[in-house]
Amino acid sequence: MSGETILSVNGLSMRFGGIVAVNDLSFDAGRRKITALIGPNGAGKTTVFNCITGFYRPSGGSIALTHDDGKTIQLERLNDFRISKQARVARTFQNIRLFPGMTALENLMVAQHNALMRASGLTFLGLIGAPSWRSAEARAIELARTWLT
């Protein structure tokens, strides 16, 4: 189990109108292996991560993620919120001060807003403190603690 591919990107392309940000990129990332994307500013590195995490839908190609149980998920076929929920893939942004007037925990809670909103039934259950919302809040806070440790 130590050498298999967990992320496979094949023929990934991303176009913004007439601009080609990523053109036919392919690579595999193996379990317990270090894989890096390197290149100068404007080479498309962030665009690749945005495609993997669903922030952008690729213009072409495929992105397959294989979990420990052997289940493979085609990321380019999922909506962005399903990538984080089903595939358990998420990203952080390069700007570490997204909301300078907020604490680190508050910023991390904002990052978890989709999970909290779904758990709260789009806020009503959250307003009355339903168990599903409290559970989602506890998971978000635990995630924040992990990131801050």
N, C-alpha and C positions, 0 to 999 in steps of 0.2 A: 504494500500500500504506500510505500515511501516515494515511488518514482513516477506515479501516474499523473497524467495531465488533469488539472482541475479547471483551468480556463483556456479555452481555445478560441482564438479570433482568426477568422478566415475571410480574406478579401474585403475587409472593412473599408468602406468609403463613406465620406461625409462631404456633401456639397452645400454651400450656402449661395443659392443663385448661381452665378458664374464662377464663384470662388471654390476651389477644391481644397478643403482643409486636410483631409486624409484620403489617400489614394491607394486602394488595394493592399492594405496592411494585413499581414498574417503573422501570428506568433502563438506559441503555447507557453503556459505557465504551469510548472509541475509542483506537486505537493512537496513541501519541505525544500523547495528550491527558491533562490532569489532571482526574480525576473525584473528587469528595469526598462523603462522607456526613457531614452535620452535623446537630446537634440536641442538645437538653438531655439530661442524665442520664436514663436510663430510656426513651429514645425508640426503642430497638431497634437501634442501630448495631452493637453487638457481636453481637447475634443474627443480623443480616444476614451478617456475616463468618463466623460459626459455620455458617450454612447454606451459604455459598459453599464453605467448606473441608471440609464434610462432618461437622463436629463435631455439628451437628444435622441431622436430615432434615426439610426443610420440610413444613408441613402442606398447602401448596398452592403452585402456581406452578411456573415453570421457570427454570433457570439454565444458560445456554449459554456455553461458552468456545470461542473460535476461535483455533487456533494459527497460526503463520506459514505452515505448509503448506496452510492452508485447511480442515483437519480441525476439525469442530465436535463438541464433547463435551457432552452433557447431564449436568451435574454432579449434579443432584438424583436421577439414576437410578443413580449409582455408590455403592458402599460407601465409607466414609471413607478407608480405606487405598488404594483404587483412585484416589481423587481426587488424592492426592499422587503416586502412581506414574504413572498414565496421563495425567492432565491436567497434572501438574507444578504443582499449586497447594498451597501450604502456608501455615501461619499461625504467628505467634508470639503469646505471651500477654502481657497487659498487665503482669503481675507479673514484674519483671525479676529477682527473687531467688527463683526457684522452689525451689532447693536451696541455702541459704546456706552450707552446709558444703562445697560442691563448687566447683571452679574453673569459669570460663566454658566452657572446652573440655569439661569433664565434663558440664556442663548441656546443652551442644549435642549431646554424644554420647547423652544420655538422649533428646533430641528425635529422634534418628535410630534409636531402638531397633527400630522395626518393620523397617526395611531391614536392619539388622544381624542381627536374629533370623531373617528369611527367608533371608538369605545364608548364615547359619551352619547351616541345617537345624535350627533351633530349638535351638541351642547346641552340639550334639555336634561339628559340623564346626569351629565356633569354638574349641572346647576343643583340638582337635588342630591348629589353625592352617591349615585348608584355604584354598587360594588364593581361593575365592569370598568367604570371610569377610574375608580380608586386603584384597581389592579393595573390598569394601563399607566396611570400616573406613577405608581411604585416602580414599574418596569423602566419607565423613562428616567426616573431619578436614579435607579440602580445603574443604568447605562451611563448616566452622567458621572456618577461616582467612579465608575470604571475608567472613563476617559480622563478624569481629573487626577487619577492616582498615578 
